[in-house]
Amino acid sequence: MADWAPPLPPAAFEARAAALQARMGHDGIDALLLTTPADVFYVTGFLTRFWESPARPWFVLLPASGGPVAVIPAIGAPLMRRCHAEVIRTWPSPDPEDDGVSLLTETLAGLVSEGGRIGLPMGLETHLRAPLGTYHAVRDALAPRRFVDATATVQRVREIKSEPEVALIREACAIAGRAIDRVPDIAGPGTPLDAVFRAFQSALLEEGAEWVSYVAGGAGPEGYADVISPADARPLAPGDVLMLDTGAVRQGYFCDFDRNWSVGPPSDAVRRAQDALYAATEAALDQLRPGMTARDAHAILSETTRAHGATPCEGRLGHGLGITLTEWPSFTPRDDTPLRENMVLTLEPSAETVPGRILCHEENIVLRADGPELLSPRAPATLPELGT
């Protein structure tokens, strides 16, 4: 049986490294230090559920030229050897005395001259997946080299998707679409919401998802209070609206869209919100173009929702999508990130149905030169009913 291999060929990872290195040159960065599952996967193809264990830190370095250098726990070496890493250096982790500090320091010192700049993502939608004490120790040992913020360095490259990446996201969307088609068979009046969640996750796996790291939703009369609470055992009842939102994963790439169902006939308030959100999504599908901003997308979605007689919810109304469930930018009134060709994005307008209850509608798109291309199967214009 052949060993597992990354979902993209070596040339794809070489192109990513070259794009990051070009941006590093622009930003005056001599090496990147990457620690998160998504960034490590992006440059090497290293894909594993072992990240669920917080016991060990992992480091991948991208120098100004050449391929990635992995400084990782020894347990990861066999998998990393099947990935796109030019050099692999390991230590026996966990080590309470020196859990990678000296090896990372030595490796960075060999890649970056004194006075050089080491880029580390530090801004919004980033985190350091290593002990803060490790970072402080390495930073102090490498002085006068400086750590600088590389958020834009990484994000401006990662936000543009190649056609093979788009294809994997489209495949994840198709898997979720097939599972969504099965919801009338697993949900109806009297079905506990937590049972619906479990059955939906099973359907996603049966339809081809490697894992389902995110299933959210809600149910209640006239809509739901939020979209992040755990499911409870309350049975679905006539007059409820059920929403399911999934981030199923295929070869490391996420989909992220939701669907709504009415349990029995929907109320007038729910119909009005459904019509407004469908119209808002149609407006964005018609109007969005490269060169607009995340703020412009928010305006289209919120203003169209309001024009069709519904009150849009506060907060963001869409975001980027890719090797994490949510990526930058965020469709908010304050985000001026330019929208560029081949960004993969979500359109996620939401509206109040009655006080304290909402409806949320989400689709996945890739932004082309002439406008959005749907990746998720389009939701129906009329809210489907369960139990009829």
N, C-alpha and C positions, 0 to 999 in steps of 0.2 A: 504494500500500500504506500503510495507516494506521501511524502511529508506535506503538511499544510504550507502554503505559500501566500504572501500578501495578495490582496485582491487586484492590484495594479502591477504592471510590469516594471522592471528596474528603470527603464527610460523615464517613466512617470516620476519616480522619486528623484532621479537625476535632474529633471526639469524643475521640480519643486526646490531642490537645494540651490540650483542656479538662480531661480527667481528670488529666493530669500537672500542669497549672497549679493545679488545686485542691489536689493533694498538695503542690506547691511552697509554696503559701500556708500549708498546715498545718505544713510543715517549716521555714518562714522562709527560703526560697530565692528569690532575685530573678531568676535565670536559670540554665538548665541548659546545660552544655557536654557534648556527646555526640561521641564519636570512633570508636566501633566500628561494624562493618558492621551488626550487628543493631539497635543503637539508632538509627542513622541511617535504616535501612530502616523502623523502627517509626514514626518521626514524619514521614517524607517519602515513603516508598514507593520510595526510590532503591535499585534492585536491580541488581547487576552482579557479574560474576566478576572485575572489574578489581581488587578488593580483594586478589587473590592477589599483586599487585605491591606490595612494601613501600616503593617509591620515594617516595611522596607521602603526607603527612598530610591528613586530611579532618576538617572541623569543622561541626557543626550546633548552633546555639544556639536554645534555646526561652526567650523572655522571659516575664515574669510575665503578660503579655497580648499578644494578637496571634499571628501564625503563626510558623513556624520561619524562622530566618535561616541560610542556608548560606554558609559561608566555605570555599571549596573550590578545588582546582586548576582552571585554565581548561579542561582536557581534559574535566571532568565537567559543564560548564555545559549542553550540549545535552540530556543526559539529565535533569539536575536540573530543567530548565525544564518537563519533562513530568511532574514530580512535585509534591508538596505543599510548596512552599517559598514563603514570602511575599516574601523578599528573597534574592537570590543575589549574592554578592560573590566575585570570583575573583582569583587571581594566577598568573603563569606559573611553574609548578612542574615539576620540581625547581629550586630556587634555592639554591645553596650559601651565599649571603650572608644571605638572609632568606626562608626557606621558609614564609611565612604568618604569621610572628611579629607583624610590625607591623600587618598587616591584621586579624588576630584580636584583638590588643590594642585597636586603634582601635574595632572593632565592639563588643567587650564594654564598653569604656568608655562608649560611647554608650547602652548598654542598662541598665547597672547604675551607680547613683550611688556616690560615694565612701562607704565604710563598708558597702556592700552585700555580699551573700553569693552566690557563684557555686557552684552545685552540680556536682560531678563524681563519678560512681560510682567508689568507691575500695575497696570491700569484696570479699568472696568472689564468685567468678564474674564479676569485672569485670577490665578491663585498660585501659591508656591506649594507644591506637593512634596515637601521635605520639612524636617524640623527647623524652626526658626533659628535655633541654636546652631544647626549645621550651616545655615546661610551666613550667620554672623561670623562663625569660625573661619569659613572659607574666604569671606570678604576681607576679614582682618589679615589673614595669612597672605593674601594676594596683593595687598597694598604695596605700591601706589597705583596698581591697576584699579579701575573704577567700575562698579556695576551701574548700568544706566537702564532706563525704561525702554523696553523694546516692544511695547504693546502694538504700536502702529506698524513696526517692522514686520511683525508676524501677521497681524490682522489684515493689512492691505494685500498680502499675498494669499492668505487662506480664503478670503471672502470670494475670490473668483474661482469658479469650479470648471474643471476640464470636462469634456464630453463623457469620458468614462465615469467620472464622479456623478455627473447628472444622471447617467444611466443607472447607477446603483441606487440613487435616491428615488428615481422613478420606479425601480423594482421594489423598493421598500414600500412605496405608496401603493403599488399594485397588490402587494401582500396584505396591507391593511385594508384596502378596498374589498378584497375577497372576504376577509374576516367580518367586515362591516355588513356585507350582504347576508351574513349568517345570523345577525342580531335578532331578526324576528323569530328565529328558531330557539333562541336562548333567553329571550326577555319578553315579558308580557305582564298583564295584571296578576298580582300575587307573587311575582318572582322577587326574592330579596335582592337588593342592590348589590350586596357583596357577592352573591352567587353570580350575578350578571358579570361583574368584574372578573371573577375567576374563569368563567366560561369564555369570556372575550379574550383573555390572555391565552387560554388554551387554543382558541381558534387561530390566533395570530401565529402561534408556534406551529400549528398543524399546516398553516398556509405557507410556511417557509421562512419565518423570522428566525434568526439565530438566537436572539434573546429579546425580551420585552422589558426594557429597563424603566419604562414609563407607561402607565395607564392611569388616567385621571378621568374625572367626570363628576356627575352629580345627577340628582333627580329630586323633583318636588313639584308641588302644585304651582302652576304659572311660571315654571322655570326653576332655577337652582340658585342658592345663595353665593356659591363660589365654585371654582373649578379645580381646587387643590386638596379638598378634604378627603380623608379616607372614606371608603364605602362602609356603610352600616348595614344592618340586617333588616331595615324597614322595607316591607314589600312595596313594589310599584302599585300605584292605584290609579283609577281613572281620573283624568285631569292633570296628571303629572307630565312633566317633560323630562325625558332621559337624555343625557349627553354622555358620550364616550369620546375620549381624546387619547390618542396613542402615539408613542415614540418607539415603534418597532424598529429593529436594527437588522440590516442586511449587509454583510461584509464590512461592518464598521460604520455604515452610513444610516442616518436616521430619516424617517418620515416624521411629520408632526401635523396631523390635522384631526378635526373632530367631526362628529355627526350628531344630530338631534332627532329624537322621535317623540311624538305625542302618544301618551297612553290613552287611547280613545280620541275623540275629536278635540282639537285644541281650542282654547278660548280665543276671543277676539283680540285680547292683548298679546297673546302669543303669536297669533297670525300676523298682527301688525309688525311685531319685532322681526319675525321671520322674513316678511316681505322687505323690510327695510335693510336687513343685513344681506339678503341676497342681492338687492339692488346696489348696495355699497360695494360688494365684491365684484359685481359686473362692471361698475364704474372704474374700479381699480384695474380690472383686466383690460378694459378698453383704453385707459388713459396713461398708465404708467409707462415711462420710457427711460432709458439710460440718460443721465444728466440731471434728472430730478433728484431730490433728496429724500431721506427718510421722513423728514418733516412734511414734505409734499404728499407722500403716501398717506400719512396720518390725516392730513387735511381732506384728501379725497374720501377716505373711509368715514371719517366722522361727519363731514358736511353732508354727504349723501345719506347717511343714516338719519340725520336730523331732518333733511329735506323730505324724507319719506315718513315722517311722523313719529319717529322713535327717538329716545334720548340715548346717545352713545355713552358707554361707560368711560370712566377716567382710566388713565394708564395707557400702556402701549397697545397698539392694534396690529401688531405683526413684528417679524424679526427675521434674522438670518437663520439658515439651517444647513447642516452638513454632517461633520463627524462629531458634533455634539447636538443635543436636542434643540438647544437655542444658541444662536450665534448673533453677533452684531450684524447690522445695526438694529436699533429698536425704533419702531414707528411711533414716535412721540412728538409733541410740539417743539421739543428742544433739541432734537437730534438732526444735525445738518450733514450727516454722512452722505456723500454722493452715492447714488445708485448707479452701478456699472453693469455693462453687458456680462452675462453669465454668472451673475449673483443668483443664488437660490434663496428664496424668501418665502415667508408665510404671509398671507393676508388673513387677519384675525379680528374683524370688527365684532364688537359686542354691544348689546343694548339692554336697557332696563325694560322689563315687561310690566311689573308692578313694583311698588317700593320694596326693596330688599330682595328682588328676584331678577335674574338676568338670563339672556340667551346669548351664546357665543357661536360664531360661525368661522371655520378656518379652512383654508385651502393652501396648497404648496405650489409654487411656481418657480420657473427659471426665467430671468429677465433677458430677453433677446433684444437685438437692435430695433426690431419693429414692435416690441411690446412683450407682455408676459406669455409664456407657454405653460399651460397647466401640467403639473406632474401628478397631482392627486385626481382621482375620478371625481368629476364635479358633483356637488351635492344637488339633490332635487330642489326645484324652486318651491314646491309645496311640501310642508312638513309631513313626512310619512307617519302613519299611525300604527301602533302596536295593539293587538287584541281585537282587530276588526275582521 
